[in-house]
Amino acid sequence: MKRKVTALLLALILLFALAAPAFAADVPAFDKVNAYTPGQFADVPASSRWAANVQAVYEFGLMGGVTDTAFDTEGNLTIAQAAAMACRLHHAYCRLDPDLTEMVYGQPGVSPWYKPYIDYAAAHEFASFDGVDNYNAPITRGDFAGLMWAAAPPEVLPAINSVEEGSIPDVPVSSYYAEPVYALYRAGILTGNDAYGTYTPDSTISRGAVAAIISRIADPALRRTFALEKQPFRPVPMGELANLKSLRKNANDEELARAYAEALKIVTPLADLTREEQLYGIAIALRERFESGMSYSMETPHYNDPYGYLVLGAASCAGCTRATGLCLNILGIPYEHVNENQYSHQWCRVNLGGVYWICDAYGLYCGPEPAPYKHPFV
């Protein structure tokens, strides 16, 4: 599925979820409709990490095997299959229409087979698949979380874990899938791929992981309590800096490495702060360097690169801007070098969630961009 379609799919899911009719106040428990025999799927032995989850989804009639003897825990889930599971969850919980069982569990002879599920989701206004051009494409983990979250009533997803906003390493709060993912982490439905809670929202999702998620939604006894560990600061390596060519300017590898080491000392204490606080911290630290005895120069070697500013003590707005940019890039923050290579005042311009900020230690300003911003002493 194309990335733009993926974003559209979840945007429509979120829109419908906010406007969907209320579920019945009395949320029914899931009925066991199938008998499960341990070992009936050869690829899900009793020792499998997915064994309890596969048993639950099979007994509840939410998932079956790809054959009578294979579940295929490593296989990818498609958009169509995800739609079917979401509808089954929704129907089992809301019970708005007892005559919909046949629709939700499949209608022989209907082509394509998933059409009843797409229609059901639209009719009950918890998801729309408009814009999806390939229902057999794998669904992403971000979209799957959004779909399951929309299909379940909020009262069956109480928070049992404390997961702070922004604490999931690869799920920024500004992302379109953030609300569902954070809600499912807090409810003990999602746990992440490691101790830090990494979710990999843009990757595909395996049938084993799907069984775990759906079974935890259906059976609260399977939900997980946990506390995420704080991810250690991992600075962007020198060779992977986004603005490497500009930052290097006239410095060779050894000189740039020395500037990188100095910048790392500045940004490491700032790693756990908000982006805004990081920009303030960088601007303050670089200004303090200037006021500790640096003097303006356009003749000193490296006056216009971070090696000159951070190591040699040569000050200019160009060198300060590149030193600022080096600090930003080490933290993984992209920026624009304004007026680069011009005989004019220069500074870093940073997009923080759609609001542009100026980080200009040399010009004594750090904050939201005035319109227009220019040299503060002009």
Stockholm file with secondary structure:
# STOCKHOLM 1.0

chainA/1-378         MKRKVTALLLALILLFALAAPAFAADVPAFDKVNAYTPGQFADVPASSRWAANVQAVYEFGLMGGVTDTAFDTEGNLTIAQAAAMACRLHHAYCRLDPDLTEMVYGQPGVSPWYKPYIDYAAAHEFASFDGVDNYNAPITRGDFAGLMWAAAPPEVLPAINSVEEGSIPDVPVSSYYAEPVYALYRAGILTGNDAYGTYTPDSTISRGAVAAIISRIADPALRRTFALEKQPFRPVPMGELANLKSLRKNANDEELARAYAEALKIVTPLADLTREEQLYGIAIALRERFESGMSYSMETPHYNDPYGYLVLGAASCAGCTRATGLCLNILGIPYEHVNENQYSHQWCRVNLGGVYWICDAYGLYCGPEPAPYKHPFV
#=GR chainA/1-378 SS CCHHHHHHHHHHHHHHHHHCCCCCSSCCCCCCCSCCCTTSSTTSCTTSTTHHHHHHHHHTTSCCCSSSSCCCTTSBCBHHHHHHHHHHHHHHHHCSCGGGHHHHTCCTTCSSTTHHHHHHHHHTTSCCCTTCCCTTSBCBHHHHHHHHHHHSCGGGCCCCSCCCTTCSTTCCTTSTTHHHHHHHHHTTSCCCSSTTCCCCTTSBCBHHHHHHHHHHHHCGGGCCCCCCCCCCCCCCCGGGCTTHHHHHTTCCHHHHHHHHHHHHHHHGGGTTSCHHHHHHHHHHHHHHHHHTTCEECSSSTTTTSHHIIIIICEECHHHHHHHHHHHHHHTTCCCEEETTTSSSCCEEEEEETTEEEEEETTTTEEEECCSSCCCTTC
#=GC SS_cons         CCHHHHHHHHHHHHHHHHHCCCCCSSCCCCCCCSCCCTTSSTTSCTTSTTHHHHHHHHHTTSCCCSSSSCCCTTSBCBHHHHHHHHHHHHHHHHCSCGGGHHHHTCCTTCSSTTHHHHHHHHHTTSCCCTTCCCTTSBCBHHHHHHHHHHHSCGGGCCCCSCCCTTCSTTCCTTSTTHHHHHHHHHTTSCCCSSTTCCCCTTSBCBHHHHHHHHHHHHCGGGCCCCCCCCCCCCCCCGGGCTTHHHHHTTCCHHHHHHHHHHHHHHHGGGTTSCHHHHHHHHHHHHHHHHHTTCEECSSSTTTTSHHIIIIICEECHHHHHHHHHHHHHHTTCCCEEETTTSSSCCEEEEEETTEEEEEETTTTEEEECCSSCCCTTC
//
